[in-house]
Amino acid sequence: MSTARSLIRSVIVLALFGTAIGLVAGFLSNLFVTGIELLNEWLRIGPPHADAESGNAWHLLEILLVGSLVVGVLQRGRSVGPVETIEATHCNAGRIDGLVGLRGTLANFIALGSGASAGQYGPLVHFGATLGSVIAHTRPFGGQMARIGVGCGVSAAIAAAFSAPIAGVIFAHEILLRHYSLRAFAPITVAAVTGHLFGSSLFDAETLRMIQTTDTLPPLSYVALAVLGVLSALFAKYFMHLVDFSEGIAVRSIIPGWLKPVCAALILWLIALGVPEVLGTGLWALRQTLLGELDAAGMALVLVAKTLATAVCLGFGFAGGILSPALLLGTLFGSLFAVLLSLSVPALLAASPQVFAVGAMAAVASAVIGAPLTAILIVFELTHDYELTIAVMITVVFANLVSYRLYGRSFYDLRLQSRGIDFSMGVERVRLQHEPIRDYLSDSVLTLPPDASLLRARDRMLGHNASEAHIVNRDGAYLGVVHLRDLELNVAQSPTDPVLAHVIENHLTLRSATSIWEAMHTLENFHGESAPVVDEQGAYLGALYEAAVIHAYLHTLEELRKEEHAIG
């Protein structure tokens, strides 16, 4: 009976947990994007309003400068997005500072509302994750499910943004958790469905549904789609490298961090004078492209201008995400590919040109964010078109195969690697690299004062059955280690000598901030009972046994297996 009650209680708690986060994240995600659209309209930002030959050009400059300045002050030199979300999930046990998240969301809202050439989905991911983390740390839940809470917030935000709950669930596992967890699957699914039902589609799904495909695409189309996938990967690589290059210039410059977004705003304004389609998230231009309302020259111009504008904005911290621009750039690239096919090899263009546009859209976006399954499922959930989804699957698979080898898994992963977070060897390695040894220290190791005589030191070590002891002075500073065998050899000749004269000073010493992963490799060739651990000032904190390191490693693996198999 008690087992049944516990099971029922667990199911209810998880369902309420996912529902609460899904409701809040779905509603606020919808509010976030609707607010950006209203702000763009009120400020007259975007292609329908931009006109270089009127006073709107100076009006646009004013809006961009004010918006970028506010963003710079709010961000204080550091933006927030999916990279920070992934880092918090694995390196901070899912804890995200609510105030930092709110300030970052506000900065993203102002940037996108004032016309920054960036995306809204990255900010939504971090916003949803912040909400999930905050709710997980409220009294009813007590922070025990913080990582799951972050996953729930992310899945709800994606589900609300794309009206794609299945893709939201997969995104949370594919990008955020980096492994499939049965324990997290139920609440994340509930949150995604709730966010989908409570929110509304923030992506232009109706435009995608207008695309017509034949019952079965001819074989030649799949050949062309495979080629398009490879070319999309090359373009995605170029795009990401351009963002990296822009960011490198910003980092090396002497411009204060709060002023860098203003520099981006000035460059964006100059580009927008000739190509107003670069302003904002790019959904208006994406719709025009899919509906065939842009000619080849116009698409090429927007492709080049949007790529440059986005690289500058992201590199110089004019806040926003990279997914929305990647969707537009992929659509433009695929449409231009279809035009070239129609002119050079018409036989390969056996499908609707829009099929190539959507295929490249998913291919470029998936290569940039490292989420091939999510990209495929988003197209399927939005269009309910099986043949189109198969076409997208071909482009996405080939794009990710090539992009992974040329650039890396994703734009996010390279930024994580620069922070010492490398998922290439598994989630457990990342967890161990950010698990400090200070939680596994022991105070059972014998410590001796430096003025203790050899005779007294030997007797105390024999009494404690210890083969070594750590020398610590009255101020708590660690001075070294002594071994019983050395004392036995010298005690007969000089029993009153201070033990400090026989200390081994170059004995292995660890810092309290050392990670379990680093300790494992440091102790690999270590010979001794334990390793002394000190703080940054050299104060003795305790000792680390090899058994404790092994225990920490096994405990981390056990916790991951429990998550994956819903044990405990």
NORQUIDA-V245028 format. One record per pair of residues at least 24 apart in sequence whose ideal C-beta (glycine too) atoms are under 6 Angstrom apart, sorted by sequence separation. I is the first residue (numbers start at 0). GAP is how many residues later the second one is. D is the distance in Angstrom with one decimal. If there is no record, write none. Layout:
i=I gap=GAP d=D
i=I gap=GAP d=D
This chain:
i=79 gap=24 d=3.3
i=128 gap=24 d=4.8
i=167 gap=24 d=3.9
i=371 gap=24 d=4.9
i=479 gap=24 d=5.5
i=127 gap=25 d=3.7
i=128 gap=25 d=5.2
i=150 gap=25 d=5.6
i=276 gap=25 d=4.7
i=333 gap=25 d=5.7
i=444 gap=25 d=5.8
i=446 gap=25 d=4.7
i=479 gap=25 d=4.6
i=127 gap=26 d=5.1
i=150 gap=26 d=5.7
i=274 gap=26 d=5.9
i=330 gap=26 d=4.9
i=333 gap=26 d=2.7
i=480 gap=26 d=4.4
i=164 gap=27 d=4.2
i=277 gap=27 d=5.0
i=332 gap=27 d=4.9
i=127 gap=28 d=5.7
i=164 gap=28 d=5.0
i=277 gap=28 d=5.0
i=371 gap=28 d=4.8
i=73 gap=29 d=5.5
i=100 gap=29 d=3.0
i=124 gap=29 d=5.4
i=127 gap=29 d=3.1
i=302 gap=29 d=4.3
i=449 gap=29 d=5.7
i=457 gap=29 d=4.5
i=511 gap=29 d=5.6
i=519 gap=29 d=5.6
i=274 gap=30 d=3.9
i=301 gap=30 d=6.0
i=329 gap=30 d=4.5
i=330 gap=30 d=4.4
i=361 gap=30 d=4.6
i=365 gap=30 d=4.9
i=456 gap=30 d=5.9
i=518 gap=30 d=5.3
i=164 gap=31 d=4.1
i=277 gap=31 d=4.1
i=329 gap=31 d=3.9
i=74 gap=32 d=5.0
i=124 gap=32 d=5.9
i=358 gap=32 d=5.3
i=362 gap=32 d=4.0
i=366 gap=32 d=4.7
i=470 gap=32 d=5.3
i=73 gap=33 d=4.0
i=123 gap=33 d=4.4
i=150 gap=33 d=5.4
i=154 gap=33 d=4.8
i=158 gap=33 d=4.1
i=298 gap=33 d=5.0
i=358 gap=33 d=5.3
i=362 gap=33 d=5.2
i=366 gap=33 d=5.8
i=453 gap=33 d=5.5
i=457 gap=33 d=5.2
i=95 gap=34 d=4.9
i=270 gap=34 d=5.4
i=326 gap=34 d=5.4
i=329 gap=34 d=3.1
i=361 gap=34 d=5.3
i=365 gap=34 d=6.0
i=151 gap=35 d=5.4
i=155 gap=35 d=4.4
i=159 gap=35 d=4.3
i=328 gap=35 d=5.9
i=329 gap=35 d=5.7
i=70 gap=36 d=4.9
i=97 gap=36 d=4.7
i=147 gap=36 d=4.5
i=151 gap=36 d=5.3
i=154 gap=36 d=5.3
i=155 gap=36 d=5.9
i=158 gap=36 d=4.3
i=298 gap=36 d=5.5
i=354 gap=36 d=5.3
i=358 gap=36 d=3.8
i=362 gap=36 d=3.7
i=366 gap=36 d=3.8
i=453 gap=36 d=6.0
i=454 gap=36 d=5.6
i=515 gap=36 d=4.6
i=95 gap=37 d=4.1
i=123 gap=37 d=5.6
i=150 gap=37 d=4.8
i=154 gap=37 d=4.1
i=158 gap=37 d=4.1
i=298 gap=37 d=5.5
i=453 gap=37 d=4.6
i=162 gap=38 d=3.4
i=270 gap=38 d=4.9
i=325 gap=38 d=5.3
i=326 gap=38 d=5.2
i=70 gap=39 d=5.6
i=93 gap=39 d=5.8
i=147 gap=39 d=5.6
i=151 gap=39 d=3.7
i=155 gap=39 d=3.1
i=159 gap=39 d=3.0
i=325 gap=39 d=4.4
i=369 gap=39 d=4.5
i=69 gap=40 d=5.3
i=70 gap=40 d=4.8
i=81 gap=40 d=5.3
i=84 gap=40 d=5.9
i=120 gap=40 d=5.8
i=369 gap=40 d=2.7
i=454 gap=40 d=4.0
i=80 gap=41 d=4.3
i=84 gap=41 d=5.0
i=160 gap=41 d=4.5
i=161 gap=41 d=4.8
i=267 gap=41 d=5.4
i=368 gap=41 d=5.4
i=453 gap=41 d=5.6
i=162 gap=42 d=5.8
i=281 gap=42 d=5.9
i=285 gap=42 d=4.8
i=288 gap=42 d=5.0
i=325 gap=42 d=4.4
i=456 gap=42 d=4.3
i=66 gap=43 d=5.4
i=81 gap=43 d=4.9
i=280 gap=43 d=4.4
i=281 gap=43 d=5.9
i=284 gap=43 d=5.8
i=288 gap=43 d=5.8
i=295 gap=43 d=4.8
i=367 gap=43 d=5.1
i=452 gap=43 d=5.0
i=453 gap=43 d=5.2
i=84 gap=44 d=4.3
i=80 gap=45 d=5.3
i=266 gap=45 d=4.9
i=285 gap=45 d=5.3
i=453 gap=45 d=6.0
i=79 gap=46 d=5.2
i=281 gap=46 d=3.7
i=288 gap=46 d=5.5
i=321 gap=46 d=6.0
i=322 gap=46 d=5.8
i=66 gap=47 d=2.7
i=450 gap=47 d=5.2
i=451 gap=47 d=4.8
i=263 gap=48 d=5.1
i=263 gap=49 d=4.9
i=63 gap=50 d=6.0
i=449 gap=50 d=3.9
i=62 gap=51 d=5.1
i=63 gap=51 d=5.9
i=94 gap=51 d=5.8
i=447 gap=51 d=5.8
i=93 gap=52 d=3.1
i=263 gap=52 d=3.8
i=92 gap=53 d=5.7
i=93 gap=53 d=3.8
i=262 gap=53 d=5.5
i=263 gap=54 d=4.0
i=477 gap=54 d=5.6
i=93 gap=56 d=4.8
i=259 gap=56 d=4.4
i=260 gap=56 d=5.1
i=477 gap=56 d=4.9
i=259 gap=57 d=5.1
i=260 gap=57 d=4.3
i=88 gap=58 d=5.6
i=88 gap=61 d=5.2
i=467 gap=61 d=5.3
i=476 gap=61 d=5.3
i=469 gap=62 d=5.2
i=477 gap=62 d=4.0
i=475 gap=63 d=4.7
i=289 gap=64 d=5.9
i=475 gap=64 d=5.8
i=245 gap=65 d=4.5
i=249 gap=65 d=5.2
i=245 gap=66 d=5.5
i=249 gap=66 d=4.7
i=289 gap=67 d=5.9
i=238 gap=68 d=5.8
i=242 gap=68 d=4.7
i=246 gap=68 d=4.0
i=471 gap=68 d=4.6
i=241 gap=69 d=4.2
i=245 gap=69 d=2.6
i=44 gap=70 d=4.2
i=242 gap=71 d=5.1
i=242 gap=72 d=5.7
i=38 gap=74 d=3.5
i=437 gap=74 d=4.5
i=35 gap=76 d=4.9
i=35 gap=77 d=5.2
i=435 gap=77 d=5.8
i=436 gap=77 d=5.2
i=203 gap=79 d=5.8
i=206 gap=80 d=5.0
i=434 gap=81 d=4.6
i=432 gap=82 d=5.0
i=436 gap=82 d=5.2
i=203 gap=83 d=5.3
i=206 gap=83 d=5.1
i=431 gap=84 d=4.6
i=432 gap=84 d=4.4
i=431 gap=85 d=4.0
i=444 gap=85 d=5.5
i=32 gap=87 d=5.7
i=88 gap=87 d=5.7
i=321 gap=89 d=5.9
i=440 gap=92 d=5.6
i=28 gap=95 d=5.3
i=234 gap=98 d=5.4
i=444 gap=98 d=4.0
i=442 gap=99 d=5.1
i=440 gap=100 d=6.0
i=441 gap=100 d=5.7
i=440 gap=101 d=3.5
i=441 gap=101 d=5.3
i=24 gap=103 d=4.4
i=440 gap=103 d=6.0
i=24 gap=106 d=5.1
i=23 gap=107 d=5.4
i=436 gap=107 d=5.5
i=439 gap=108 d=4.2
i=227 gap=109 d=5.4
i=20 gap=111 d=4.9
i=439 gap=112 d=5.4
i=20 gap=114 d=5.4
i=19 gap=115 d=6.0
i=223 gap=124 d=4.2
i=431 gap=124 d=5.7
i=430 gap=125 d=5.1
i=24 gap=128 d=4.9
i=28 gap=128 d=4.7
i=219 gap=128 d=5.2
i=227 gap=128 d=5.9
i=231 gap=128 d=4.9
i=235 gap=128 d=4.8
i=427 gap=128 d=5.6
i=220 gap=129 d=4.7
i=427 gap=129 d=5.8
i=25 gap=130 d=5.3
i=29 gap=130 d=5.8
i=219 gap=130 d=5.1
i=220 gap=130 d=4.3
i=20 gap=131 d=4.1
i=24 gap=131 d=3.7
i=28 gap=131 d=4.3
i=227 gap=131 d=5.9
i=231 gap=131 d=3.7
i=235 gap=131 d=3.9
i=20 gap=132 d=5.4
i=24 gap=132 d=5.2
i=28 gap=132 d=6.0
i=217 gap=132 d=4.3
i=227 gap=132 d=5.7
i=231 gap=132 d=5.0
i=235 gap=132 d=5.4
i=427 gap=132 d=5.7
i=17 gap=134 d=5.4
i=21 gap=134 d=4.3
i=25 gap=134 d=4.3
i=216 gap=134 d=5.2
i=224 gap=134 d=5.5
i=228 gap=134 d=5.2
i=232 gap=134 d=5.4
i=211 gap=140 d=5.8
i=212 gap=142 d=6.0
i=210 gap=143 d=4.4
i=116 gap=151 d=5.8
i=116 gap=161 d=5.0
i=119 gap=161 d=5.2
i=118 gap=162 d=5.7
i=114 gap=164 d=4.3
i=114 gap=165 d=5.6
i=224 gap=166 d=5.5
i=228 gap=166 d=4.0
i=232 gap=166 d=4.3
i=227 gap=167 d=5.4
i=231 gap=167 d=4.6
i=235 gap=167 d=5.5
i=239 gap=167 d=5.9
i=225 gap=168 d=5.7
i=229 gap=168 d=5.3
i=17 gap=169 d=3.6
i=21 gap=169 d=3.7
i=25 gap=169 d=3.4
i=29 gap=169 d=4.3
i=32 gap=169 d=4.4
i=224 gap=169 d=4.4
i=228 gap=169 d=2.9
i=232 gap=169 d=3.7
i=236 gap=169 d=4.9
i=16 gap=170 d=5.1
i=20 gap=170 d=4.8
i=24 gap=170 d=5.5
i=28 gap=170 d=5.7
i=29 gap=170 d=5.8
i=216 gap=170 d=5.8
i=224 gap=170 d=5.2
i=228 gap=170 d=4.4
i=232 gap=170 d=4.1
i=236 gap=170 d=4.7
i=18 gap=171 d=5.7
i=22 gap=171 d=5.6
i=26 gap=171 d=5.8
i=239 gap=171 d=5.0
i=13 gap=172 d=5.3
i=17 gap=172 d=3.1
i=21 gap=172 d=2.8
i=25 gap=172 d=3.9
i=212 gap=172 d=5.9
i=221 gap=172 d=5.8
i=225 gap=172 d=5.2
i=229 gap=172 d=5.3
i=13 gap=173 d=4.7
i=17 gap=173 d=4.2
i=21 gap=173 d=4.4
i=25 gap=173 d=3.8
i=207 gap=174 d=5.0
i=208 gap=174 d=5.6
i=212 gap=174 d=4.7
i=14 gap=175 d=5.7
i=18 gap=175 d=5.2
i=22 gap=175 d=5.5
i=207 gap=175 d=5.1
i=212 gap=175 d=5.0
i=204 gap=177 d=4.5
i=76 gap=180 d=2.6
i=72 gap=185 d=5.5
i=71 gap=186 d=3.8
i=71 gap=187 d=6.0
i=71 gap=189 d=4.4
i=70 gap=190 d=4.8
i=116 gap=192 d=3.9
i=67 gap=193 d=4.0
i=68 gap=193 d=5.7
i=116 gap=193 d=4.8
i=67 gap=194 d=4.7
i=117 gap=195 d=5.1
i=116 gap=196 d=4.7
i=174 gap=196 d=5.3
i=67 gap=197 d=3.7
i=115 gap=197 d=5.1
i=173 gap=197 d=5.1
i=122 gap=198 d=5.6
i=121 gap=199 d=2.1
i=173 gap=199 d=5.7
i=64 gap=200 d=5.7
i=120 gap=200 d=5.4
i=170 gap=200 d=6.0
i=173 gap=200 d=5.7
i=63 gap=201 d=4.0
i=118 gap=201 d=5.5
i=121 gap=201 d=5.8
i=115 gap=202 d=4.5
i=117 gap=202 d=2.2
i=118 gap=202 d=3.7
i=120 gap=202 d=4.2
i=118 gap=203 d=5.9
i=120 gap=203 d=5.8
i=169 gap=203 d=5.0
i=170 gap=203 d=4.4
i=115 gap=204 d=5.2
i=118 gap=204 d=4.8
i=119 gap=204 d=5.7
i=169 gap=204 d=5.2
i=63 gap=205 d=5.3
i=118 gap=205 d=2.9
i=118 gap=206 d=5.5
i=110 gap=207 d=5.5
i=166 gap=207 d=5.1
i=169 gap=207 d=5.8
i=60 gap=208 d=5.1
i=110 gap=208 d=4.0
i=111 gap=208 d=5.6
i=110 gap=209 d=5.4
i=166 gap=210 d=4.0
i=107 gap=211 d=4.6
i=165 gap=211 d=5.3
i=166 gap=211 d=4.5
i=106 gap=212 d=4.7
i=107 gap=212 d=5.8
i=163 gap=214 d=4.9
i=166 gap=214 d=5.9
i=165 gap=215 d=5.9
i=161 gap=216 d=5.2
i=163 gap=217 d=3.9
i=51 gap=221 d=4.4
i=49 gap=226 d=3.3
i=46 gap=229 d=4.5
i=46 gap=230 d=5.3
i=45 gap=233 d=5.3
i=44 gap=234 d=5.8
i=45 gap=234 d=5.4
i=46 gap=237 d=5.8
i=78 gap=238 d=5.4
i=39 gap=240 d=6.0
i=78 gap=240 d=5.0
i=80 gap=240 d=5.7
i=177 gap=245 d=5.5
i=70 gap=248 d=5.3
i=178 gap=248 d=5.2
i=177 gap=249 d=4.9
i=67 gap=250 d=5.6
i=82 gap=329 d=5.2
i=81 gap=330 d=5.5
i=82 gap=332 d=4.8
i=89 gap=340 d=5.0
i=90 gap=343 d=4.0
i=182 gap=380 d=4.9
i=180 gap=382 d=4.2
i=180 gap=383 d=5.5
i=181 gap=383 d=5.7
i=182 gap=383 d=4.5
i=181 gap=384 d=3.7
